[in-house]
Amino acid sequence: MRALVRRQEHLADVETDGARGVLLDLEHASVDDVAAALAGADAVVFAAGAGPGSGIARKDTVDRAASVLTADAAERAGVRRVVQISSMGTDRVRDGAAPTGVDDVFVAYLRAKAAAEHDLRRRDGLDATILRPGRLTDQPGTGMVTLAPTVAPGSVPRADVAATLVALLDQPATAGLTLELVEGHSSPTDAVRALADHQEA
């Protein structure tokens, strides 16, 4: 497993978790740079984000443009399977809508995620699943989630998002789905299997 990181100090973190760290800044890399890093992979998970405290410009360069770059690179490297982290709430900015009570930076974030989703869905060369978690927390994972095309707003620990990503990678029948994720009452494996079985029925 390879993990692309932007900063040198993050290499040790991912290597402690068992991944091989690759130093690559998606805001400045070329398609060839990313394709080389993805060569030989079975799947790609796009989980990059500008993060809290970043402004409107970086919501576009990371949450949208880096996603498009990664999808381009996956196609060039011949990696069909992609799972992409998006966000609940992207439907609120459909067709240029600006939801009330939401600051401009968060609207820009939702629009960037929505544009990234749109780009990914149009690619016939990729088998993509889009995962929209609710509000992310750093609480310990519960091992129990609700996963469906639409769920009530809620939160979810980052650890449970990671477990759900692994389960989705193991179920290629979920390709083509856009799914929302919050805390719930099913294990990630069971929740994903149920969706895959429904797709195959």
C-alpha positions in Angstrom: 0.0 0.0 0.0 1.2 3.5 -0.9 0.2 6.7 0.7 0.8 10.0 -1.0 1.6 12.8 1.4 2.4 16.5 0.9 4.9 17.0 3.8 8.1 15.2 4.7 7.0 14.9 8.4 4.0 12.9 7.4 6.0 10.1 5.9 6.8 8.5 9.2 3.2 8.6 10.2 2.0 6.6 7.2 4.9 4.2 7.4 4.1 3.4 11.0 0.7 2.4 9.8 2.2 0.0 7.3 2.1 2.0 4.1 4.9 3.1 1.9 5.0 6.9 1.9 5.4 8.8 -1.3 6.1 12.5 -1.1 4.0 14.3 -3.7 2.1 17.6 -3.6 -1.1 17.2 -5.6 -1.4 21.0 -6.0 1.9 21.1 -8.0 2.3 17.6 -9.4 1.7 16.7 -13.0 -0.5 13.8 -14.3 2.6 11.9 -15.1 4.0 12.4 -11.6 0.8 11.0 -10.0 0.4 8.2 -12.6 3.9 7.0 -11.8 3.0 6.9 -8.1 -0.1 4.9 -8.9 1.5 2.4 -11.3 0.7 -1.2 -10.4 -2.0 -0.3 -7.8 -5.2 -2.3 -7.6 -7.2 0.7 -6.5 -7.0 4.4 -5.6 -8.6 6.1 -2.6 -8.8 9.9 -2.9 -9.0 11.3 0.6 -7.1 14.6 0.2 -8.7 17.8 1.5 -7.7 21.4 2.0 -8.7 21.1 5.7 -10.0 23.5 8.2 -8.6 27.0 8.1 -7.9 27.0 4.4 -9.5 29.6 2.2 -11.7 29.5 -0.9 -8.8 29.2 -3.3 -7.5 26.0 -1.7 -10.9 24.4 -1.6 -10.7 24.5 -5.4 -7.1 23.5 -5.8 -7.3 20.5 -3.4 -10.9 19.4 -3.1 -11.7 19.7 -6.8 -8.5 20.1 -8.9 -6.5 17.5 -7.0 -9.3 15.0 -7.4 -9.5 15.6 -11.1 -5.7 15.2 -11.4 -5.9 11.9 -9.4 -8.7 10.6 -11.7 -6.7 11.6 -14.8 -3.6 9.8 -13.3 -5.6 6.7 -12.4 -6.8 6.4 -16.0 -3.3 6.9 -17.3 -1.9 4.3 -15.0 -4.6 1.8 -15.8 -6.1 1.7 -12.3 -9.9 1.4 -12.8 -11.1 1.1 -9.1 -11.4 4.4 -7.3 -13.1 5.3 -4.0 -13.5 9.0 -3.4 -14.2 10.8 -0.1 -16.6 13.6 -0.7 -19.0 15.3 1.8 -22.6 15.2 2.9 -24.3 18.4 1.8 -23.0 18.6 -1.8 -26.6 18.4 -3.0 -27.3 21.8 -1.2 -25.2 23.6 -3.8 -26.6 21.9 -6.9 -27.2 24.2 -9.9 -25.3 27.0 -8.2 -27.5 27.2 -5.1 -26.1 29.0 -2.1 -27.6 27.6 1.1 -28.6 30.1 3.8 -26.7 30.2 7.1 -23.5 28.8 5.5 -20.3 30.8 5.2 -18.7 31.4 1.9 -15.7 29.2 2.5 -17.9 26.2 3.3 -20.1 26.9 0.3 -16.9 26.9 -1.8 -15.9 23.6 -0.2 -19.2 22.0 -1.0 -19.1 23.3 -4.6 -15.5 21.9 -5.0 -16.6 18.5 -3.7 -19.7 18.5 -6.0 -17.6 19.4 -9.0 -15.2 16.6 -8.2 -18.1 14.1 -7.9 -19.4 15.3 -11.3 -16.0 14.8 -12.9 -15.6 11.3 -11.5 -19.1 10.1 -12.5 -18.6 11.1 -16.1 -15.5 8.8 -16.5 -16.3 5.5 -18.2 -12.8 4.4 -17.7 -13.1 4.2 -13.9 -15.2 2.0 -11.5 -15.8 4.7 -8.9 -17.6 4.8 -5.6 -18.2 8.1 -3.9 -18.4 8.2 -0.1 -20.0 11.2 1.6 -19.3 11.1 5.3 -21.1 13.3 7.8 -19.3 15.5 10.2 -15.9 13.9 11.0 -14.9 13.4 14.6 -11.6 12.2 16.2 -13.5 10.0 18.7 -12.6 6.3 18.8 -14.4 4.3 16.1 -17.6 2.5 17.2 -17.4 -0.1 14.5 -21.1 0.7 13.7 -22.3 2.8 10.8 -25.3 3.7 8.7 -24.5 3.6 5.0 -27.0 4.3 2.2 -27.6 6.6 -0.8 -29.3 9.1 1.6 -29.1 9.2 5.4 -30.1 11.7 8.1 -27.3 14.3 8.9 -25.0 13.1 11.7 -21.4 12.6 12.6 -19.0 9.7 12.2 -15.5 8.9 13.6 -12.6 9.0 11.1 -11.7 5.5 12.1 -15.1 4.2 11.0 -14.8 6.1 7.7 -11.5 4.3 7.1 -13.0 0.9 7.9 -15.8 1.7 5.5 -13.3 2.6 2.8 -11.6 -0.8 3.2 -15.0 -2.6 3.0 -15.9 -0.7 -0.2 -12.6 -1.6 -1.8 -13.4 -5.3 -1.1 -16.8 -4.9 -2.9 -16.3 -3.7 -6.5 -20.1 -4.2 -7.0 -20.5 -0.8 -5.2 -18.9 1.0 -8.2 -21.2 3.6 -9.5 -22.8 4.3 -6.2 -22.8 7.6 -4.2 -23.2 6.8 -0.5 -23.7 8.8 2.7 -22.2 7.6 6.0 -22.9 8.4 9.6 -22.7 6.5 12.9 -25.3 3.7 13.1 -26.0 0.1 13.9 -24.2 -2.1 11.3 -20.6 -3.0 10.9 -19.0 -1.4 7.8 -18.5 -4.8 6.3 -22.2 -5.8 6.7 -23.4 -2.4 5.5 -21.3 -2.5 2.4 -22.1 -6.2 1.7 -25.8 -5.4 1.9 -25.5 -2.6 -0.7 -23.3 -4.9 -3.0 -25.8 -7.7 -2.7 -28.6 -5.3 -3.7 -26.6 -4.1 -6.7 -26.0 -7.7 -7.9 -29.6 -8.9 -7.3 
